[in-house]
């Protein structure tokens, strides 16, 4: 941070002013001039929180993708299908048993096992062959998508929110001030806030596991120099198998999250695969903090774009990716 400020003092000042202005928009009551430009403050704050929670969902999907693609250099374009499959499995478990938390466990285990099969049957036989991996996993994703369409049809499904997470809670954000001087606070769905908190905890635990544990050290060493790590007696293939299974399991777990506060339908697999690619490119391949930052930026861009620029909302996310590739090709927090 200090080096960035010393090298780019003007940009640092611009960023500081932008951050202060953004905080002021969140905290302070809006004058009429701001309301005429941005509309109601409640809409702005709702878009902000929706963007942050959507970023949490994108992070859950993209963090598994960045482990598989960014660290292991395995091009798994069936990752979006694992997301949608995990969501459908979570829906069936939650509907049949009534236990919402059980659906997370079952979806994680089943998609992790599918990840083990993919790693053993596909990727271990095609190591270093990116084009073959891409073509094969595209075919696998099409097959999985057709099987899901055959079994669940083209209807929309949504996982029922449990009673203890149902309803809205009052946030500290003031949306308006009545003539009597009483402040009106924004209310927001509790389930979205809980899922956001869970995403933050998972991200922190993943970062600690990769950077502060022995297994994380071996994973990073295996990526940098696999032959040297294998020569030291470490079973590299077993480690990579576990990492692949964990990344696939995260995709299935994210499917349950997405099915809870959004919906499950054909086509969502492609949407979240593209979102994962954009997040990993923007944040930097193999970087968990980069995936979090990229997911937050893309989530906010989608939500603010859909509110203030609905015609160009999709273009906005890809514009962010283009700018990052133009000025920092390795990603915002990626290694050179």
GUZA-204575 format. One record per residue: x, y, z of N, C-alpha, C in turn; residue in one letter. Coordinates in pm, whole numbers, plus 50000, padded with zeros to 5 digits. Each point is the difference from the previous one (the first is absolute). Example, Ala and Ser with C-alpha at 12.3 -4.5 7.8 and 13.67 -1.06 7.14 Angstrom:
<nodes>
513194943150780499115011950000500905012050000A 499655010549928500825011950006499235010950073S 
</nodes>
This chain:
<nodes>
500834988050000499175012050000500875012650000X 501044999950086500895011750007500725002249868X 500424988949937500695001449871499085005749894X 498734995750002499035005349903499815015050019X 499905004450127499805014350027501225008049956X 501214994750025501215007249962500165000949848X 499614989449930500184999749855498885007549927X 498814999550055498845006249933499245008950097X 500575011450037499345008850099498685005849948X 499945003249871498775005949945498864989950001X 500304987749955498984989550001499584996750142X 500935000350093499674997450140499045010550053X 500235012549963499115010750043498614998449938X 499964996349873498714998049933499224988750067X 500694989050030499354988650065499505003950139X 500805007750074499605004450134498745008749994X 499965009449906498835008649985498774991849962X 500194990249910498884991649957499464991850118X 500904994850083499584992150116499235008750100X 500515012050025499315009250093498625003749947X 499905002849869498725003349940499024988450009X 500504987949978499144988250006499484997850143X 500885001650098499584998550140498965010650036X 500215012149950499035010850026498634996649941X 499984994149879498744996149938499274989450083X 500764991550068499394989450080499495005450133X 500765008750064499715004150138499095012250007X 500285010249919499345013050016498625000149934X 499075008350053498725002149930500255006949866X 499214996449900500225005449866499245013049981X 500655010249946499275012149960499214997449872X 499145009449965499144998249884500784998649870X 501145006849991500804999149877500494985849976X 500454993150104500454986249985498834990949966X 498855002450062498824991749972499565001349855X 500135012049945499615001949861500904992349904X 501264997950042500964993149913499954984850022X 500044995650126500114985850032498684993650044X 498975008050017498724994350044499964998650152X 499144991350046499834998150144501224993150060X 500345004250121501154994150067499764985350033X 498744996350026499684986150030500364990949884X 499765004749877500354992049882501514998549989X 500735010950027501474999649995500554990250103X 499525000850124500504991250106499624985449973X 498814997749947499604986249966500914994349891X 500315008349899500914995449895501394997350057X 500435008150095501314998150062500064986750075X 499014997450085499994987550077499774988049909X 499155001549899499804989049905501294996849925X 500765010549965501274997749931501024993150089X 500035003750129500954993750092499634985350023X 498714997250023499594986150021500154991649873X 499715006049883500254992849875501484997449982X 500845009650040501434997849997500424988550090X 499334998550116500294988650087499694986849931X 498884999549927499664987849925501014997649889X 500355010449925501004998449894501344995350057X 500325004950120501264995850062500004985150031X 498884994850052499944985850031500214991649875X 499415004249888500184992649875501425001949947X 500465012549998501295003149937501174995450085X 499844998950132501124995650083500344985449969X 498964991749978500284986449957500624999749862X 499545008949913500555000749864501455004750000X 500315009650087501375005250002500974989850059X 499514991250089500854989250049500344990249888X 498984996649920500194990149895500735005849880X 499565011949957500555006149880501245008450031X 499915008250105501095009150029501214993350060X 499774990750094501134993550065500484987649924X 499054991349961500394987249941500105000449849X 499575011049937500035001649854499174989349930X 498914995750064499044990949937498825008049950X 499744999449870498935007949939498704992050012X 499265002450106498764992650025498805008749963X 499564999249876498855007749956498674993150033X 500074989150077498784993950054499705005250139X 500735010250045499835005250135498605005850020X 499465006749900498655005550010498964989050012X 500214988749932499074988850011500014994250140X 501164999650064500084995350139499235009450092X 500065013049971499225009750079498514996949991X 499494998649878498574997949982499584986350054X 500834989949981499704986750053499935000350153X 500955007050063499965001350145498735007050047X 499555009949925498775006950035498794990949992X 499924992049893498894990749986500024989450111X 501194994950030500104990050108499585006250133X 500455012350026499605006850122498505002150008X 499395003149885498545001849998499294987050036X 500454988949944499354987250029500174996250147X 501185002050054500254996350141499195008950093X 500045013249976499275009350087498494997649992X 499494996649881498564997849984499554987050065X 500804989649982499594986850051500234998450150X 501035006350055500324998350142499595011950086X 499925011849939499685011950077501195006050071X 501204994449980501215005050065500845007749898X 500005013150013500715008749907501514997950008X 500544999150121501454998650017500494986549946X 499164989750009500404986849947500215000649850X 499245008549930500155001049855501395005049961X 500605008650081501365004749972500994988450005X 499894991950106500934988850018499884989949887X 498774996349966499814989949896500465005249864X 499655012449968500425005749872501525000949992X 500655003950109501465001050000500634986349977X 499534989850071500604986749990499824994149860X 498785001049946499744993949869500815006949889X 500015013349998500775007049896501504998150021X 500444998650124501424997250025500374986349944X 499124990150016500264986749944500035000449848X 499115007949940500045001649854501325006549959X 500475009650082501305006249972501134990050005X 499934990650094501024989450009500024991849872X 498814996449952499904992149875500565008049883X 499665012849991500525008349891501525000950004X 500555001550119501455001450010500714987149962X 499454988650044500644987149972499854995949855X 498815002149945499694994649866500415009849890X 499835013150025500225009849894501325007350017X 500145007550107501125009450011501344993150024X 500024988950072501284993250022500554994349870X 499134996949906500454994649871500355011049900X 499665012650033500215011149906500765011550065X 500934997050088500745010650068500805008249901X 499855013250010500735009049912499405001649862X 498884993349971499375000949869498735008550014X 500195013050002498895009150029498874999049898X 500344998849872498974999649897499144987450014X 500624988550023499254987750017499125000850124X 500535005550110499205001550120498795008949975X 500215010749927498905009249969498914993149921X 500374993049893499014993649914499274988750074X 500744992150076499384988850070499045004950108X 500405010050077499135004950107498785007649945X 500145006349883498825005849936499004989049965X 500514988949946499124988649970499364994350125X 500784998950108499454994850126498925009250053X 500235013149992498995009550049498714999049920X 500114997949869498804998549917499234987450039X 500734989150023499354987550040499305001650135X 500705006150098499415001950133498775009149991X 500115010649918498875009249984498794992849941X 500224991449900498884992549940499404990250100X 500844993650080499494990750101499165007550105X 500465011850042499235007850096498685004849939X 500035003849873498775004249932499024988449988X 500514988049975499154988149990499374996650136X 500775001450107499524995850131499135010750067X 500455012649995499275010650070499145008749907X 500154998349871499205008049907500505014349991X 499195008549936500405013849980499375009750097X 499414994850108499355008650098501025007150089X 499525010450067500815007250098499774993850138X 501094998250074499934994650136500665009950095X 499485000550121500625008250105499964992250130X 501134999850068500114993050128499355008550108X 499124993950076499255007350101500915004750113X 499915012850032500795005550111499454994650133X 500854995250090499504995050129499355011150081X 499114995950090499245009750078500895009150083X 501124994550052500855008050087500835010349923X 499954999449866500685010149919499035008249917X 498714997550022499005006949918499765014150053X 499745009249909499695013750039501185009349979X 499795012550037501005010549981500435005650135X 501215005350003500535006450120500315014549969X 500005008150102500285014349982501505002349995X 500455007049898501415003249984500285014050057X 501265003650021500315013450050499975010949894X 499594996749878500015009749892498705008149998X 500125013150004498845009049998499625002749855X 498714997649968499535002449864499325013549985X 499425005050108499295012949995499805005150142X 499655012650009499695006350128498615006249989X 499094995850088498645005249996499975014650047X 498875006649976499855014150039500105001750150X 499684989550075500115000750146501444998450049X 500914997249908501404998150037500364985550025X 499044990849987500254985750022500684994049877X 501054992250024500734993649891499324987149957X 500004997449871499454987749944501184991249958X 500074987950053501124991149974499614989349897X 501014995849924499784989949898499874986250064X 499044992049954499864986250042500474990949886X 500674989050039500614991349900499814985450042X 499824990749901499774985950034501134994150083X 499634993350108500994994350092500814989049933X 499374991949915500694988749940501165004749913X 499845011249932501095005149916501195004550085X 499725006350112501085004450089500744988150060X 499274989550038500634988150056500874993149897X 499514999049876500784993749894501255008349968X 499875013350004501175008649980501034997750109X 499564999250124500924997350110500694986649983X 499244989849958500604986849977501045000549888X 499735007849895500975001449890501295006450048X 499885010150086501195006650054500814990250085X 499324992250083500704990350086500704989449916X 499304994849898500624989949912501225005749930X 499895012549953501145006249932501205001650092X 499775004250123501105001550096500644986650031X 499184989850021500534986650030500804994549882X 499535002449877500754995349883501345007049990X 500005013350024501275007449993500974995150106X 499514997850120500874994950107500524986149967X 499144991549941500434986549966501095000149893X 499905009149904500985000549892501305006850041X 499945009250094501185008050032500584997550138X 499294992950087500494998250136500064985550044X 499774990549909500034985950038501004992449912X 500334988150047500964991749926499414995349868X 498714996250001499384995349877499935011249897X 499745012350046499995011449908501385002549941X 501034998450083501365001849949500314989649893X 499554987550021500264989649901499235002549871X 498775005350012499225003149880500715010649917X 500455010750066500675010849926501344995349944X 500694991650075501274994649949499774990849881X 498914992150004499704991149889499655007549873X 499365011550016499685008349883501265005849939X 500925004850085501225006449950500994990049943X 500194988650069500994990149954499544986250046X 499174993949918499424987150037501054989150012X 500984999649909501024989550001500855000750126X 500385011850041500815001450120499234995650124X 498715003550006499194996050115499834984850002X 499784993849884499874985549994501314993150039X 501135006149965501294994250035500255000150150X 499325009250070500175000750146499114989950073X 499244991849926499204989450061498545003350019X 499575011749956498595003950014499204994349883X 498834994450032499124994649896499185011649939X 500545005549894499425011949940498614997149944X 499864988649934498714996949938498894998950104X 500314994650116498994998850104499585013850051X 500985008950016499695013650045499125007149899X 500364999049873499225006649896498604994049988X 499894987050027498694993749998499105005850109X 500555001950119499245005850110499625014549970X 500915007649940499705013949966498905000749896X 500074991349900498984999849895498644996450061X 499994990150087498744996050064499425011350083X 500865007150072499535011250083499435011249913X 500695003149889499515010549910498664996349938X 499854987349959498724995549944498915000250107X 500364996150123499025000450108499535014050031X 500915009849992499605013950021498985004549895X 500174995449877499035003549896498624994550034X 499944987550047498724994450039499395007050119X 500835003650097499525007550117499455013649958X 500705006649907499525012949950498674998549927X 499764988449938498734997849934498835000350098X 500214994650120498965000650103499775014550043X 501095007550014499895014250035499215007549893X 500384997949874499305006849891498554996049990X 499694987350026498634995549994499155005150115X 500655005050106499265004950116499525014349979X 500905009049956499535013849985499875004549855X 500214990749906499655002749861499114988749950X 500344993849891499224988849949500914990849920X 499514988049975500744990149922499224997349872X 500695000549887499354997849871501074997049897X 499654993549890500984997849892500585013149951X 501295000149978500705012149958500795006650111X 499644997250126500745005750111501434994750006X 500234987949950501354994549999500925008449911X 499525004049883500815008249910500245013850061X 498975005550060500125013350061501085000250107X 499994990050088500965000150110501394995549956X 500084992249893501314996949944500665012649945X 499245007949924500535012649947500375009650113X 499145000750102500295008750114501294995750069X 500214986950015501224995050063501235003649918X 499904998549869501125003749913500345014850013X 498985008549999500245014450011500615003350137X 499474994050106500515002750135501464995950013X 500344988249948501394995250010500935008749918X 499565004349882500845008649916500215013650065X 498935005750056500105013250063500824999350128X 499744990050083500704999150128501424994849990X 500254991149906501324994049987499914985050025X 500554992049909499914985650010500764994850123X 499334991350076500634993850115499995008450125X 499405011749998500005008950116498624999850064X 499924995650127498735000250071499565014350030X 500875008950051499585014050015499625006449866X 500704996149894499655005349868498624995449956X 499664987450030498664995149967498945007550078X 500295003150127499045007750081499815014049944X 501115006649965499925013649945499295000049865X 500364990449913499354999249870498524997150011X 499624990950091498584996850019499235012150050X 500615007650091499335012050052499805010349889X 501015002349919499905009749891498944995749898X 500004987449963499054995249900498585000150056X 499844996050126498675000350061499445014050008X 500825009650042499555013950007499715005749861X 500854996649903499785005049864498694994849944X 499694987350024498754994449948498795006750063X 500035001750133498835005450068499815014949971X 501075007950009499875014249969499685002049852X 500564991449915499695001049858498544997049971X 499454989750068498594996649976499065010850051X 500445007950100499155010650054500145012949919X 501245004249972500225013149937500294999249851X 500474988549951500274998549857499524986249954X 498704997250005499524986549970500364995149860X 500115009049905500334995949863501444995249989X 500905005750081501424997049987500554992650123X 499134993750079500454993350122500984988849970X 499714992049895500894988949965501325005249946X 499945010749922501235005649942500925005350108X 499435005050110500805006150106500974990050063X 499554987850023500884990050061501174996549907X 499714998649872501094996849906500905012149976X 499465012050016500845011949990501045000150112X 499594996050120500964999050111501104990049965X 499634988649945500994989949963500965005349894X 499475007149900500855005449894500995010150056X 499555008750089500895010050060501104993450083X 499644989750075501014993050080501024993249909X 499534993549894500924993349907500915010149929X 499485012149978500795010149930501105005850088X 499705002450127500955006950087500704990850100X 499414988550031500634990650092499604985949959X 500674994449901499584987149942500004988650100X 500825000350104500024989250098498865000750102X 499155010249989498925001650096500375009950109X 498985004850072500235010350100500944995450111X 499844987650044500844994650107500764987649958X 500134998049869500734988549950501495002349994X 500734989149993501465000949990500435002349857X 501095007249984500515002849864500524987149937X 
</nodes>
